Amino acid sequence: MATEQVILILNDNLIEIIGLKDASDDSFQNSATVAANIFDKDGTLIVGPITLAYIAASNGDYRGTIEDSETFILGALYTAKIDADAGLDLKAHWELPLRAENRKFS
């Protein structure tokens, strides 16, 4: 199982894909459509779709924002499902476990 990432309640949070590549020729994919949806533990859609935009002059990096206005429950577990589509036979899917926490002073 993947390590849970933290999503901070009442904060903007970034969601990123770094170095999206075509597995067959190792080329970076800089023009894909990438989106994320966040589901609760029961599989109910909570947030989404969130568009992850290509980061200019990067090598296959995409970023989106989970807005601070989204409602998350302290300690609850969520799953971010991310899909990338760069054309025929160039699709990818990830599932990222998330846990909601409050931001702490450090």
N, C-alpha and C positions, 0 to 999 in steps of 0.2 A: 504494500500500500504506500502511496506517495505521502511525503511529509505534509502535514497541514500548513497552509500559509495563513497568516493573520490578516483579517479585514478589520479596519479600525472604524468603530461606530462613530457617526457624526463627523466623519472626515472624508475628503475626497481620497480615493484610492486608485492607484494606477494598476492596470492589468496589461502585461506585455508578452509578446512573442519575440524572441531574440534569435536572429540568424535563420529565418525560414529558408529552406533549401529544397531543391528537387533532388530526391534521393538517388535518381538514376544517373545524373551527371554532376551532382554537387554544386549546381549553380544557384546563386541566391535568387529568391523570388521577391521582386520589389513591386509587383503590380497585382498582388492577390487581393481578394475580398476576404477580410477577417472579421469575425464577430464572436461575441461571448454572450452567454446567458447564464444566470445564476439561479440555481434551484435549491429549495430547502430539502431537509432529510426525507420528506415524503414525495419528492419529485415534482413539487409545485413550483412553477416559474415565479421567481421573486423579482428579478431585475433582468431586463433585456428586451431586445438585443442591444448590446453595446458594440458600436463600431470601433475596431482597432485600426487606426490610420497608419499608413506607411510613414516612417520617420525619414524625412528627406536626407539624401546622401548617406544613408546607412546601408548595411548589407543584410537585407531581409528582416529588419526590425519594425515591429508594429506596436502601437500603444493606444489604449483607450482609458477613459476615466469612469470609475464608479462614483457617482455623485454623492456628496455628503447628505443629501436629502433622502437617500434610500434608507429604508427601515430594516435594521438587523437586530436580532435579539442577542444580548450578552451571553456568551458561551455556546451559542447555537452553532451547529455544523451546517455548512452549505457546500455545494459543488458548482464550480465554474466550468461550463462546457464551452470549449473554444473550437471553432471550425474555420479552416482556411481553404479557399478555393482559388487556385491559380490557373484553372482551365482543365481540359480533358486529361484525366489520369494524374492530376496534380492537386489532390485534396488531402487534408490532414485533420485530425480530431484529437483533442486533449481533454482530460477531465482532471481538474485541480481541486483538491479538498481545501476548504476554507473554514476558519473558526473566527467568530466575531468576538472582538475584545475592545475595551476602552483604551484610549491612549493614556500612557502613564508618563509622569515626569521622570526624567532621567538625570 
